Amino acid sequence: MQRLAALHSDLVAAAVSSDRYELRRAVEIGQHLLWDAASLLQTQDTLAASDALIARERLMLHLVDQVIQTIGYTASEDGASGARQTRAWRPTSPSTHHS
C-alpha cells in the first residue's frame, strides 16, 4: 500500500504542473487503484490479497510510465520550454524504474 501511495504521489506531482487531460485522468485512475487496494486490505488478510495488490501496483507503475511518456511527448512538441518541464518532474519512487 505504501508503494502504491508513493506512486500516486508521483502522478499527482506530474499533474499539478500541467493542464493535460491525460495527466489528470491518470491521477483519477490512480486514486481508484488506491481505494481498491485499501478495500482489499479491509476485506482480506494481506497474504490472501497479495496477488491482487501486486496487480494494482503493476497498473500504477504502468500509469506512471504513461505519464512519463506523455510528458516527454509534450516536451518534444513544445520545444525547449516543455523540456524544462520534463526535467523538473521526476518520479520519486525508486520502484518506478522497474516495469
SEFIZA-3560 file (N, C-alpha, C; in Angstrom, 3 decimals):
REM SEFIZA-3560
<numar><xx>0.831</xx><yy>-1.186</yy><zz>0.000</zz><atom>N</atom></numar>
<numar><xx>0.000</xx><yy>0.000</yy><zz>0.000</zz><atom>CA</atom></numar>
<numar><xx>0.879</xx><yy>1.255</yy><zz>0.000</zz><atom>C</atom></numar>
<numar><xx>1.976</xx><yy>1.173</yy><zz>0.730</zz><atom>N</atom></numar>
<numar><xx>2.893</xx><yy>2.318</yy><zz>0.801</zz><atom>CA</atom></numar>
<numar><xx>3.492</xx><yy>2.626</yy><zz>-0.574</zz><atom>C</atom></numar>
<numar><xx>3.849</xx><yy>1.591</yy><zz>-1.313</zz><atom>N</atom></numar>
<numar><xx>4.398</xx><yy>1.811</yy><zz>-2.660</zz><atom>CA</atom></numar>
<numar><xx>3.342</xx><yy>2.403</yy><zz>-3.586</zz><atom>C</atom></numar>
<numar><xx>2.100</xx><yy>1.931</yy><zz>-3.465</zz><atom>N</atom></numar>
<numar><xx>1.022</xx><yy>2.492</yy><zz>-4.276</zz><atom>CA</atom></numar>
<numar><xx>0.832</xx><yy>3.974</yy><zz>-3.981</zz><atom>C</atom></numar>
<numar><xx>0.869</xx><yy>4.326</yy><zz>-2.704</zz><atom>N</atom></numar>
<numar><xx>0.703</xx><yy>5.734</yy><zz>-2.324</zz><atom>CA</atom></numar>
<numar><xx>1.856</xx><yy>6.584</yy><zz>-2.861</zz><atom>C</atom></numar>
<numar><xx>3.069</xx><yy>6.059</yy><zz>-2.820</zz><atom>N</atom></numar>
<numar><xx>4.219</xx><yy>6.804</yy><zz>-3.343</zz><atom>CA</atom></numar>
<numar><xx>4.093</xx><yy>7.000</yy><zz>-4.855</zz><atom>C</atom></numar>
<numar><xx>3.668</xx><yy>5.965</yy><zz>-5.551</zz><atom>N</atom></numar>
<numar><xx>3.484</xx><yy>6.087</yy><zz>-6.999</zz><atom>CA</atom></numar>
<numar><xx>2.382</xx><yy>7.086</yy><zz>-7.323</zz><atom>C</atom></numar>
<numar><xx>1.308</xx><yy>7.059</yy><zz>-6.548</zz><atom>N</atom></numar>
<numar><xx>0.229</xx><yy>8.008</yy><zz>-6.770</zz><atom>CA</atom></numar>
<numar><xx>0.715</xx><yy>9.436</yy><zz>-6.533</zz><atom>C</atom></numar>
<numar><xx>1.556</xx><yy>9.620</yy><zz>-5.541</zz><atom>N</atom></numar>
<numar><xx>2.133</xx><yy>10.950</yy><zz>-5.286</zz><atom>CA</atom></numar>
<numar><xx>2.909</xx><yy>11.441</yy><zz>-6.500</zz><atom>C</atom></numar>
<numar><xx>3.610</xx><yy>10.528</yy><zz>-7.165</zz><atom>N</atom></numar>
<numar><xx>4.328</xx><yy>10.889</yy><zz>-8.389</zz><atom>CA</atom></numar>
<numar><xx>3.357</xx><yy>11.374</yy><zz>-9.463</zz><atom>C</atom></numar>
<numar><xx>2.232</xx><yy>10.674</yy><zz>-9.598</zz><atom>N</atom></numar>
<numar><xx>1.229</xx><yy>11.076</yy><zz>-10.587</zz><atom>CA</atom></numar>
<numar><xx>0.672</xx><yy>12.460</yy><zz>-10.275</zz><atom>C</atom></numar>
<numar><xx>0.372</xx><yy>12.695</yy><zz>-9.009</zz><atom>N</atom></numar>
<numar><xx>-0.173</xx><yy>13.996</yy><zz>-8.593</zz><atom>CA</atom></numar>
<numar><xx>0.837</xx><yy>15.100</yy><zz>-8.867</zz><atom>C</atom></numar>
<numar><xx>2.109</xx><yy>14.844</yy><zz>-8.550</zz><atom>N</atom></numar>
<numar><xx>3.150</xx><yy>15.856</yy><zz>-8.777</zz><atom>CA</atom></numar>
<numar><xx>3.261</xx><yy>16.211</yy><zz>-10.258</zz><atom>C</atom></numar>
<numar><xx>3.126</xx><yy>15.230</yy><zz>-11.131</zz><atom>N</atom></numar>
<numar><xx>3.200</xx><yy>15.489</yy><zz>-12.571</zz><atom>CA</atom></numar>
<numar><xx>1.993</xx><yy>16.276</yy><zz>-13.047</zz><atom>C</atom></numar>
<numar><xx>0.827</xx><yy>15.948</yy><zz>-12.534</zz><atom>N</atom></numar>
<numar><xx>-0.400</xx><yy>16.592</yy><zz>-12.991</zz><atom>CA</atom></numar>
<numar><xx>-0.524</xx><yy>18.030</yy><zz>-12.492</zz><atom>C</atom></numar>
<numar><xx>0.055</xx><yy>18.323</yy><zz>-11.349</zz><atom>N</atom></numar>
<numar><xx>-0.050</xx><yy>19.664</yy><zz>-10.774</zz><atom>CA</atom></numar>
<numar><xx>0.539</xx><yy>20.715</yy><zz>-11.703</zz><atom>C</atom></numar>
<numar><xx>1.613</xx><yy>20.374</yy><zz>-12.375</zz><atom>N</atom></numar>
<numar><xx>2.288</xx><yy>21.354</yy><zz>-13.225</zz><atom>CA</atom></numar>
<numar><xx>1.799</xx><yy>21.337</yy><zz>-14.670</zz><atom>C</atom></numar>
<numar><xx>0.681</xx><yy>20.659</yy><zz>-14.916</zz><atom>N</atom></numar>
<numar><xx>0.203</xx><yy>20.548</yy><zz>-16.291</zz><atom>CA</atom></numar>
<numar><xx>-1.320</xx><yy>20.674</yy><zz>-16.337</zz><atom>C</atom></numar>
<numar><xx>-1.814</xx><yy>21.094</yy><zz>-17.480</zz><atom>N</atom></numar>
<numar><xx>-3.262</xx><yy>21.133</yy><zz>-17.666</zz><atom>CA</atom></numar>
<numar><xx>-3.721</xx><yy>20.020</yy><zz>-18.607</zz><atom>C</atom></numar>
<numar><xx>-2.854</xx><yy>19.050</yy><zz>-18.854</zz><atom>N</atom></numar>
<numar><xx>-3.173</xx><yy>17.948</yy><zz>-19.757</zz><atom>CA</atom></numar>
<numar><xx>-4.221</xx><yy>17.027</yy><zz>-19.161</zz><atom>C</atom></numar>
<numar><xx>-5.230</xx><yy>16.733</yy><zz>-19.949</zz><atom>N</atom></numar>
<numar><xx>-6.297</xx><yy>15.833</yy><zz>-19.516</zz><atom>CA</atom></numar>
<numar><xx>-5.725</xx><yy>14.465</yy><zz>-19.148</zz><atom>C</atom></numar>
<numar><xx>-4.792</xx><yy>13.966</yy><zz>-19.938</zz><atom>N</atom></numar>
<numar><xx>-4.237</xx><yy>12.634</yy><zz>-19.718</zz><atom>CA</atom></numar>
<numar><xx>-3.614</xx><yy>12.512</yy><zz>-18.333</zz><atom>C</atom></numar>
<numar><xx>-2.965</xx><yy>13.573</yy><zz>-17.881</zz><atom>N</atom></numar>
<numar><xx>-2.319</xx><yy>13.536</yy><zz>-16.573</zz><atom>CA</atom></numar>
<numar><xx>-3.351</xx><yy>13.577</yy><zz>-15.449</zz><atom>C</atom></numar>
<numar><xx>-4.363</xx><yy>14.420</yy><zz>-15.616</zz><atom>N</atom></numar>
<numar><xx>-5.430</xx><yy>14.475</yy><zz>-14.603</zz><atom>CA</atom></numar>
<numar><xx>-6.162</xx><yy>13.137</yy><zz>-14.532</zz><atom>C</atom></numar>
<numar><xx>-6.386</xx><yy>12.528</yy><zz>-15.668</zz><atom>N</atom></numar>
<numar><xx>-7.073</xx><yy>11.237</yy><zz>-15.708</zz><atom>CA</atom></numar>
<numar><xx>-6.229</xx><yy>10.148</yy><zz>-15.053</zz><atom>C</atom></numar>
<numar><xx>-4.924</xx><yy>10.176</yy><zz>-15.255</zz><atom>N</atom></numar>
<numar><xx>-4.040</xx><yy>9.201</yy><zz>-14.613</zz><atom>CA</atom></numar>
<numar><xx>-4.129</xx><yy>9.323</yy><zz>-13.094</zz><atom>C</atom></numar>
<numar><xx>-4.224</xx><yy>10.549</yy><zz>-12.591</zz><atom>N</atom></numar>
<numar><xx>-4.378</xx><yy>10.760</yy><zz>-11.148</zz><atom>CA</atom></numar>
<numar><xx>-5.694</xx><yy>10.153</yy><zz>-10.668</zz><atom>C</atom></numar>
<numar><xx>-6.770</xx><yy>10.369</yy><zz>-11.413</zz><atom>N</atom></numar>
<numar><xx>-8.072</xx><yy>9.805</yy><zz>-11.036</zz><atom>CA</atom></numar>
<numar><xx>-8.023</xx><yy>8.282</yy><zz>-11.004</zz><atom>C</atom></numar>
<numar><xx>-7.437</xx><yy>7.684</yy><zz>-12.018</zz><atom>N</atom></numar>
<numar><xx>-7.332</xx><yy>6.228</yy><zz>-12.075</zz><atom>CA</atom></numar>
<numar><xx>-6.474</xx><yy>5.724</yy><zz>-10.920</zz><atom>C</atom></numar>
<numar><xx>-5.374</xx><yy>6.413</yy><zz>-10.661</zz><atom>N</atom></numar>
<numar><xx>-4.513</xx><yy>6.043</yy><zz>-9.542</zz><atom>CA</atom></numar>
<numar><xx>-5.242</xx><yy>6.106</yy><zz>-8.217</zz><atom>C</atom></numar>
<numar><xx>-6.075</xx><yy>7.114</yy><zz>-8.047</zz><atom>N</atom></numar>
<numar><xx>-6.846</xx><yy>7.235</yy><zz>-6.809</zz><atom>CA</atom></numar>
<numar><xx>-7.807</xx><yy>6.052</yy><zz>-6.661</zz><atom>C</atom></numar>
<numar><xx>-8.423</xx><yy>5.639</yy><zz>-7.763</zz><atom>N</atom></numar>
<numar><xx>-9.310</xx><yy>4.473</yy><zz>-7.717</zz><atom>CA</atom></numar>
<numar><xx>-8.537</xx><yy>3.205</yy><zz>-7.358</zz><atom>C</atom></numar>
<numar><xx>-7.317</xx><yy>3.085</yy><zz>-7.889</zz><atom>N</atom></numar>
<numar><xx>-6.484</xx><yy>1.929</yy><zz>-7.540</zz><atom>CA</atom></numar>
<numar><xx>-6.153</xx><yy>1.924</yy><zz>-6.052</zz><atom>C</atom></numar>
<numar><xx>-5.873</xx><yy>3.097</yy><zz>-5.489</zz><atom>N</atom></numar>
<numar><xx>-5.591</xx><yy>3.195</yy><zz>-4.054</zz><atom>CA</atom></numar>
<numar><xx>-6.796</xx><yy>2.760</yy><zz>-3.224</zz><atom>C</atom></numar>
<numar><xx>-7.974</xx><yy>3.262</yy><zz>-3.581</zz><atom>N</atom></numar>
<numar><xx>-9.188</xx><yy>2.891</yy><zz>-2.845</zz><atom>CA</atom></numar>
<numar><xx>-9.458</xx><yy>1.398</yy><zz>-2.981</zz><atom>C</atom></numar>
<numar><xx>-9.228</xx><yy>0.853</yy><zz>-4.155</zz><atom>N</atom></numar>
<numar><xx>-9.441</xx><yy>-0.565</yy><zz>-4.384</zz><atom>CA</atom></numar>
<numar><xx>-8.485</xx><yy>-1.394</yy><zz>-3.519</zz><atom>C</atom></numar>
<numar><xx>-7.232</xx><yy>-0.978</yy><zz>-3.458</zz><atom>N</atom></numar>
<numar><xx>-6.251</xx><yy>-1.688</yy><zz>-2.631</zz><atom>CA</atom></numar>
<numar><xx>-6.620</xx><yy>-1.599</yy><zz>-1.152</zz><atom>C</atom></numar>
<numar><xx>-7.056</xx><yy>-0.430</yy><zz>-0.712</zz><atom>N</atom></numar>
<numar><xx>-7.469</xx><yy>-0.268</yy><zz>0.685</zz><atom>CA</atom></numar>
<numar><xx>-8.657</xx><yy>-1.177</yy><zz>0.990</zz><atom>C</atom></numar>
<numar><xx>-9.571</xx><yy>-1.288</yy><zz>0.067</zz><atom>N</atom></numar>
<numar><xx>-10.726</xx><yy>-2.168</yy><zz>0.246</zz><atom>CA</atom></numar>
<numar><xx>-10.294</xx><yy>-3.625</yy><zz>0.357</zz><atom>C</atom></numar>
<numar><xx>-9.342</xx><yy>-4.027</yy><zz>-0.473</zz><atom>N</atom></numar>
<numar><xx>-8.818</xx><yy>-5.392</yy><zz>-0.393</zz><atom>CA</atom></numar>
<numar><xx>-8.235</xx><yy>-5.674</yy><zz>0.988</zz><atom>C</atom></numar>
<numar><xx>-7.490</xx><yy>-4.722</yy><zz>1.508</zz><atom>N</atom></numar>
<numar><xx>-6.859</xx><yy>-4.923</yy><zz>2.812</zz><atom>CA</atom></numar>
<numar><xx>-7.873</xx><yy>-4.944</yy><zz>3.950</zz><atom>C</atom></numar>
<numar><xx>-9.008</xx><yy>-4.303</yy><zz>3.757</zz><atom>N</atom></numar>
<numar><xx>-10.046</xx><yy>-4.331</yy><zz>4.790</zz><atom>CA</atom></numar>
<numar><xx>-10.846</xx><yy>-5.623</yy><zz>4.761</zz><atom>C</atom></numar>
<numar><xx>-10.994</xx><yy>-6.212</yy><zz>3.592</zz><atom>N</atom></numar>
<numar><xx>-11.833</xx><yy>-7.403</yy><zz>3.475</zz><atom>CA</atom></numar>
<numar><xx>-11.042</xx><yy>-8.709</yy><zz>3.490</zz><atom>C</atom></numar>
<numar><xx>-9.738</xx><yy>-8.634</yy><zz>3.270</zz><atom>N</atom></numar>
<numar><xx>-8.911</xx><yy>-9.839</yy><zz>3.224</zz><atom>CA</atom></numar>
<numar><xx>-7.644</xx><yy>-9.616</yy><zz>4.036</zz><atom>C</atom></numar>
<numar><xx>-7.021</xx><yy>-10.725</yy><zz>4.417</zz><atom>N</atom></numar>
<numar><xx>-5.716</xx><yy>-10.560</yy><zz>5.054</zz><atom>CA</atom></numar>
<numar><xx>-4.676</xx><yy>-10.282</yy><zz>3.973</zz><atom>C</atom></numar>
<numar><xx>-3.545</xx><yy>-9.775</yy><zz>4.379</zz><atom>N</atom></numar>
<numar><xx>-2.502</xx><yy>-9.358</yy><zz>3.429</zz><atom>CA</atom></numar>
<numar><xx>-2.059</xx><yy>-10.501</yy><zz>2.527</zz><atom>C</atom></numar>
<numar><xx>-1.926</xx><yy>-11.687</yy><zz>3.087</zz><atom>N</atom></numar>
<numar><xx>-1.488</xx><yy>-12.839</yy><zz>2.297</zz><atom>CA</atom></numar>
<numar><xx>-2.512</xx><yy>-13.191</yy><zz>1.219</zz><atom>C</atom></numar>
<numar><xx>-3.795</xx><yy>-13.194</yy><zz>1.588</zz><atom>N</atom></numar>
<numar><xx>-4.844</xx><yy>-13.527</yy><zz>0.620</zz><atom>CA</atom></numar>
<numar><xx>-4.952</xx><yy>-12.460</yy><zz>-0.469</zz><atom>C</atom></numar>
<numar><xx>-4.678</xx><yy>-11.213</yy><zz>-0.127</zz><atom>N</atom></numar>
<numar><xx>-4.807</xx><yy>-10.104</yy><zz>-1.078</zz><atom>CA</atom></numar>
<numar><xx>-3.520</xx><yy>-9.847</yy><zz>-1.850</zz><atom>C</atom></numar>
<numar><xx>-2.481</xx><yy>-10.590</yy><zz>-1.569</zz><atom>N</atom></numar>
<numar><xx>-1.159</xx><yy>-10.319</yy><zz>-2.134</zz><atom>CA</atom></numar>
<numar><xx>-1.155</xx><yy>-10.226</yy><zz>-3.666</zz><atom>C</atom></numar>
<numar><xx>-1.715</xx><yy>-11.206</yy><zz>-4.340</zz><atom>N</atom></numar>
<numar><xx>-1.718</xx><yy>-11.198</yy><zz>-5.810</zz><atom>CA</atom></numar>
<numar><xx>-2.484</xx><yy>-9.998</yy><zz>-6.360</zz><atom>C</atom></numar>
<numar><xx>-3.614</xx><yy>-9.692</yy><zz>-5.737</zz><atom>N</atom></numar>
<numar><xx>-4.416</xx><yy>-8.557</yy><zz>-6.191</zz><atom>CA</atom></numar>
<numar><xx>-3.681</xx><yy>-7.235</yy><zz>-5.947</zz><atom>C</atom></numar>
<numar><xx>-2.974</xx><yy>-7.134</yy><zz>-4.850</zz><atom>N</atom></numar>
<numar><xx>-2.211</xx><yy>-5.914</yy><zz>-4.561</zz><atom>CA</atom></numar>
<numar><xx>-1.056</xx><yy>-5.747</yy><zz>-5.549</zz><atom>C</atom></numar>
<numar><xx>-0.403</xx><yy>-6.848</yy><zz>-5.883</zz><atom>N</atom></numar>
<numar><xx>0.676</xx><yy>-6.806</yy><zz>-6.866</zz><atom>CA</atom></numar>
<numar><xx>0.135</xx><yy>-6.356</yy><zz>-8.222</zz><atom>C</atom></numar>
<numar><xx>-1.036</xx><yy>-6.846</yy><zz>-8.588</zz><atom>N</atom></numar>
<numar><xx>-1.653</xx><yy>-6.452</yy><zz>-9.861</zz><atom>CA</atom></numar>
<numar><xx>-1.941</xx><yy>-4.948</yy><zz>-9.871</zz><atom>C</atom></numar>
<numar><xx>-2.412</xx><yy>-4.410</yy><zz>-8.757</zz><atom>N</atom></numar>
<numar><xx>-2.688</xx><yy>-2.969</yy><zz>-8.688</zz><atom>CA</atom></numar>
<numar><xx>-1.405</xx><yy>-2.150</yy><zz>-8.735</zz><atom>C</atom></numar>
<numar><xx>-0.350</xx><yy>-2.670</yy><zz>-8.124</zz><atom>N</atom></numar>
<numar><xx>0.935</xx><yy>-1.962</yy><zz>-8.199</zz><atom>CA</atom></numar>
<numar><xx>1.452</xx><yy>-1.931</yy><zz>-9.636</zz><atom>C</atom></numar>
<numar><xx>1.288</xx><yy>-3.016</yy><zz>-10.354</zz><atom>N</atom></numar>
<numar><xx>1.706</xx><yy>-3.052</yy><zz>-11.757</zz><atom>CA</atom></numar>
<numar><xx>0.907</xx><yy>-2.051</yy><zz>-12.589</zz><atom>C</atom></numar>
<numar><xx>-0.388</xx><yy>-1.969</yy><zz>-12.331</zz><atom>N</atom></numar>
<numar><xx>-1.211</xx><yy>-0.984</yy><zz>-13.038</zz><atom>CA</atom></numar>
<numar><xx>-0.750</xx><yy>0.441</yy><zz>-12.727</zz><atom>C</atom></numar>
<numar><xx>-0.429</xx><yy>0.690</yy><zz>-11.461</zz><atom>N</atom></numar>
<numar><xx>0.029</xx><yy>2.028</yy><zz>-11.074</zz><atom>CA</atom></numar>
<numar><xx>1.374</xx><yy>2.336</yy><zz>-11.744</zz><atom>C</atom></numar>
<numar><xx>2.257</xx><yy>1.362</yy><zz>-11.791</zz><atom>N</atom></numar>
<numar><xx>3.534</xx><yy>1.558</yy><zz>-12.488</zz><atom>CA</atom></numar>
<numar><xx>3.301</xx><yy>1.878</yy><zz>-13.965</zz><atom>C</atom></numar>
<numar><xx>2.343</xx><yy>1.194</yy><zz>-14.559</zz><atom>N</atom></numar>
<numar><xx>2.013</xx><yy>1.449</yy><zz>-15.956</zz><atom>CA</atom></numar>
<numar><xx>1.509</xx><yy>2.885</yy><zz>-16.138</zz><atom>C</atom></numar>
<numar><xx>0.686</xx><yy>3.340</yy><zz>-15.216</zz><atom>N</atom></numar>
<numar><xx>0.209</xx><yy>4.729</yy><zz>-15.266</zz><atom>CA</atom></numar>
<numar><xx>1.375</xx><yy>5.715</yy><zz>-15.188</zz><atom>C</atom></numar>
<numar><xx>2.301</xx><yy>5.471</yy><zz>-14.261</zz><atom>N</atom></numar>
<numar><xx>3.466</xx><yy>6.361</yy><zz>-14.126</zz><atom>CA</atom></numar>
<numar><xx>4.281</xx><yy>6.356</yy><zz>-15.415</zz><atom>C</atom></numar>
<numar><xx>4.478</xx><yy>5.175</yy><zz>-16.004</zz><atom>N</atom></numar>
<numar><xx>5.206</xx><yy>5.099</yy><zz>-17.278</zz><atom>CA</atom></numar>
<numar><xx>4.496</xx><yy>5.897</yy><zz>-18.372</zz><atom>C</atom></numar>
<numar><xx>3.172</xx><yy>5.809</yy><zz>-18.418</zz><atom>N</atom></numar>
<numar><xx>2.415</xx><yy>6.569</yy><zz>-19.416</zz><atom>CA</atom></numar>
<numar><xx>2.555</xx><yy>8.069</yy><zz>-19.185</zz><atom>C</atom></numar>
<numar><xx>2.564</xx><yy>8.479</yy><zz>-17.934</zz><atom>N</atom></numar>
<numar><xx>2.730</xx><yy>9.901</yy><zz>-17.624</zz><atom>CA</atom></numar>
<numar><xx>4.107</xx><yy>10.371</yy><zz>-18.070</zz><atom>C</atom></numar>
<numar><xx>5.126</xx><yy>9.570</yy><zz>-17.817</zz><atom>N</atom></numar>
<numar><xx>6.480</xx><yy>9.919</yy><zz>-18.249</zz><atom>CA</atom></numar>
<numar><xx>6.518</xx><yy>10.069</yy><zz>-19.768</zz><atom>C</atom></numar>
<numar><xx>5.888</xx><yy>9.148</yy><zz>-20.486</zz><atom>N</atom></numar>
<numar><xx>5.848</xx><yy>9.227</yy><zz>-21.945</zz><atom>CA</atom></numar>
<numar><xx>5.065</xx><yy>10.452</yy><zz>-22.410</zz><atom>C</atom></numar>
<numar><xx>3.951</xx><yy>10.750</yy><zz>-21.745</zz><atom>N</atom></numar>
<numar><xx>3.141</xx><yy>11.914</yy><zz>-22.107</zz><atom>CA</atom></numar>
<numar><xx>3.926</xx><yy>13.193</yy><zz>-21.911</zz><atom>C</atom></numar>
<numar><xx>4.614</xx><yy>13.285</yy><zz>-20.792</zz><atom>N</atom></numar>
<numar><xx>5.415</xx><yy>14.487</yy><zz>-20.524</zz><atom>CA</atom></numar>
<numar><xx>6.541</xx><yy>14.601</yy><zz>-21.537</zz><atom>C</atom></numar>
<numar><xx>7.167</xx><yy>13.494</yy><zz>-21.877</zz><atom>N</atom></numar>
<numar><xx>8.226</xx><yy>13.511</yy><zz>-22.877</zz><atom>CA</atom></numar>
<numar><xx>7.708</xx><yy>13.912</yy><zz>-24.239</zz><atom>C</atom></numar>
<numar><xx>6.533</xx><yy>13.414</yy><zz>-24.604</zz><atom>N</atom></numar>
<numar><xx>5.918</xx><yy>13.761</yy><zz>-25.883</zz><atom>CA</atom></numar>
<numar><xx>5.560</xx><yy>15.239</yy><zz>-25.915</zz><atom>C</atom></numar>
<numar><xx>5.001</xx><yy>15.728</yy><zz>-24.813</zz><atom>N</atom></numar>
<numar><xx>4.661</xx><yy>17.150</yy><zz>-24.720</zz><atom>CA</atom></numar>
<numar><xx>5.909</xx><yy>18.007</yy><zz>-24.843</zz><atom>C</atom></numar>
<numar><xx>6.989</xx><yy>17.571</yy><zz>-24.219</zz><atom>N</atom></numar>
<numar><xx>8.232</xx><yy>18.334</yy><zz>-24.280</zz><atom>CA</atom></numar>
<numar><xx>8.744</xx><yy>18.420</yy><zz>-25.711</zz><atom>C</atom></numar>
<numar><xx>8.640</xx><yy>17.325</yy><zz>-26.475</zz><atom>N</atom></numar>
<numar><xx>9.122</xx><yy>17.366</yy><zz>-27.851</zz><atom>CA</atom></numar>
<numar><xx>8.228</xx><yy>18.239</yy><zz>-28.714</zz><atom>C</atom></numar>
<numar><xx>6.929</xx><yy>18.296</yy><zz>-28.399</zz><atom>N</atom></numar>
<numar><xx>6.018</xx><yy>19.173</yy><zz>-29.133</zz><atom>CA</atom></numar>
<numar><xx>6.246</xx><yy>20.641</yy><zz>-28.802</zz><atom>C</atom></numar>
<numar><xx>6.489</xx><yy>20.914</yy><zz>-27.524</zz><atom>N</atom></numar>
<numar><xx>6.593</xx><yy>22.292</yy><zz>-27.058</zz><atom>CA</atom></numar>
<numar><xx>7.994</xx><yy>22.878</yy><zz>-27.179</zz><atom>C</atom></numar>
<numar><xx>8.963</xx><yy>22.069</yy><zz>-27.509</zz><atom>N</atom></numar>
<numar><xx>10.321</xx><yy>22.578</yy><zz>-27.639</zz><atom>CA</atom></numar>
<numar><xx>11.011</xx><yy>22.751</yy><zz>-26.305</zz><atom>C</atom></numar>
<numar><xx>11.811</xx><yy>23.781</yy><zz>-26.185</zz><atom>N</atom></numar>
<numar><xx>12.658</xx><yy>23.985</yy><zz>-25.008</zz><atom>CA</atom></numar>
<numar><xx>11.870</xx><yy>24.177</yy><zz>-23.724</zz><atom>C</atom></numar>
<numar><xx>10.759</xx><yy>24.896</yy><zz>-23.757</zz><atom>N</atom></numar>
<numar><xx>10.003</xx><yy>25.120</yy><zz>-22.521</zz><atom>CA</atom></numar>
<numar><xx>9.431</xx><yy>23.814</yy><zz>-21.994</zz><atom>C</atom></numar>
<numar><xx>8.996</xx><yy>22.931</yy><zz>-22.873</zz><atom>N</atom></numar>
<numar><xx>8.496</xx><yy>21.630</yy><zz>-22.451</zz><atom>CA</atom></numar>
<numar><xx>9.594</xx><yy>20.752</yy><zz>-21.898</zz><atom>C</atom></numar>
<numar><xx>10.775</xx><yy>20.853</yy><zz>-22.477</zz><atom>N</atom></numar>
<numar><xx>11.903</xx><yy>20.072</yy><zz>-21.979</zz><atom>CA</atom></numar>
<numar><xx>12.246</xx><yy>20.475</yy><zz>-20.556</zz><atom>C</atom></numar>
<numar><xx>12.147</xx><yy>21.766</yy><zz>-20.269</zz><atom>N</atom></numar>
<numar><xx>12.403</xx><yy>22.205</yy><zz>-18.890</zz><atom>CA</atom></numar>
<numar><xx>11.381</xx><yy>21.604</yy><zz>-17.943</zz><atom>C</atom></numar>
<numar><xx>10.118</xx><yy>21.514</yy><zz>-18.364</zz><atom>N</atom></numar>
<numar><xx>9.087</xx><yy>20.924</yy><zz>-17.508</zz><atom>CA</atom></numar>
<numar><xx>9.377</xx><yy>19.446</yy><zz>-17.275</zz><atom>C</atom></numar>
<numar><xx>9.808</xx><yy>18.738</yy><zz>-18.307</zz><atom>N</atom></numar>
<numar><xx>10.117</xx><yy>17.325</yy><zz>-18.166</zz><atom>CA</atom></numar>
<numar><xx>11.235</xx><yy>17.112</yy><zz>-17.160</zz><atom>C</atom></numar>
<numar><xx>12.277</xx><yy>17.944</yy><zz>-17.230</zz><atom>N</atom></numar>
<numar><xx>13.378</xx><yy>17.802</yy><zz>-16.283</zz><atom>CA</atom></numar>
<numar><xx>12.946</xx><yy>18.164</yy><zz>-14.868</zz><atom>C</atom></numar>
<numar><xx>11.963</xx><yy>19.041</yy><zz>-14.739</zz><atom>N</atom></numar>
<numar><xx>11.520</xx><yy>19.478</yy><zz>-13.420</zz><atom>CA</atom></numar>
<numar><xx>10.771</xx><yy>18.368</yy><zz>-12.689</zz><atom>C</atom></numar>
<numar><xx>10.085</xx><yy>17.479</yy><zz>-13.416</zz><atom>N</atom></numar>
<numar><xx>9.326</xx><yy>16.417</yy><zz>-12.763</zz><atom>CA</atom></numar>
<numar><xx>10.018</xx><yy>15.090</yy><zz>-12.991</zz><atom>C</atom></numar>
<numar><xx>10.313</xx><yy>14.435</yy><zz>-11.915</zz><atom>N</atom></numar>
<numar><xx>10.861</xx><yy>13.088</yy><zz>-11.973</zz><atom>CA</atom></numar>
<numar><xx>10.150</xx><yy>12.258</yy><zz>-10.917</zz><atom>C</atom></numar>
<numar><xx>9.844</xx><yy>10.996</yy><zz>-11.229</zz><atom>N</atom></numar>
<numar><xx>9.215</xx><yy>10.141</yy><zz>-10.227</zz><atom>CA</atom></numar>
<numar><xx>10.116</xx><yy>10.017</yy><zz>-9.008</zz><atom>C</atom></numar>
<numar><xx>9.543</xx><yy>10.096</yy><zz>-7.832</zz><atom>N</atom></numar>
<numar><xx>10.326</xx><yy>9.968</yy><zz>-6.614</zz><atom>CA</atom></numar>
<numar><xx>10.439</xx><yy>8.542</yy><zz>-6.140</zz><atom>C</atom></numar>
<numar><xx>9.560</xx><yy>7.690</yy><zz>-6.602</zz><atom>N</atom></numar>
<numar><xx>9.539</xx><yy>6.298</yy><zz>-6.128</zz><atom>CA</atom></numar>
<numar><xx>10.600</xx><yy>5.486</yy><zz>-6.836</zz><atom>C</atom></numar>
<numar><xx>11.485</xx><yy>4.851</yy><zz>-6.068</zz><atom>N</atom></numar>
<numar><xx>12.520</xx><yy>4.028</yy><zz>-6.710</zz><atom>CA</atom></numar>
<numar><xx>11.935</xx><yy>2.873</yy><zz>-7.496</zz><atom>C</atom></numar>
<numar><xx>10.750</xx><yy>2.401</yy><zz>-7.134</zz><atom>N</atom></numar>
<numar><xx>10.161</xx><yy>1.254</yy><zz>-7.824</zz><atom>CA</atom></numar>
<numar><xx>9.664</xx><yy>1.619</yy><zz>-9.216</zz><atom>C</atom></numar>
<numar><xx>9.609</xx><yy>2.920</yy><zz>-9.563</zz><atom>N</atom></numar>
<numar><xx>9.139</xx><yy>3.304</yy><zz>-10.892</zz><atom>CA</atom></numar>
<numar><xx>10.152</xx><yy>2.947</yy><zz>-11.967</zz><atom>C</atom></numar>
<numar><xx>11.337</xx><yy>2.590</yy><zz>-11.570</zz><atom>N</atom></numar>
<numar><xx>12.361</xx><yy>2.243</yy><zz>-12.550</zz><atom>CA</atom></numar>
<numar><xx>12.315</xx><yy>0.760</yy><zz>-12.909</zz><atom>C</atom></numar>
<numar><xx>11.415</xx><yy>0.004</yy><zz>-12.287</zz><atom>N</atom></numar>
<numar><xx>11.264</xx><yy>-1.417</yy><zz>-12.561</zz><atom>CA</atom></numar>
<numar><xx>9.898</xx><yy>-1.676</yy><zz>-13.122</zz><atom>C</atom></numar>
<numar><xx>9.791</xx><yy>-1.908</yy><zz>-14.403</zz><atom>N</atom></numar>
<numar><xx>8.476</xx><yy>-2.175</yy><zz>-15.007</zz><atom>CA</atom></numar>
<numar><xx>8.296</xx><yy>-3.637</yy><zz>-15.275</zz><atom>C</atom></numar>
//
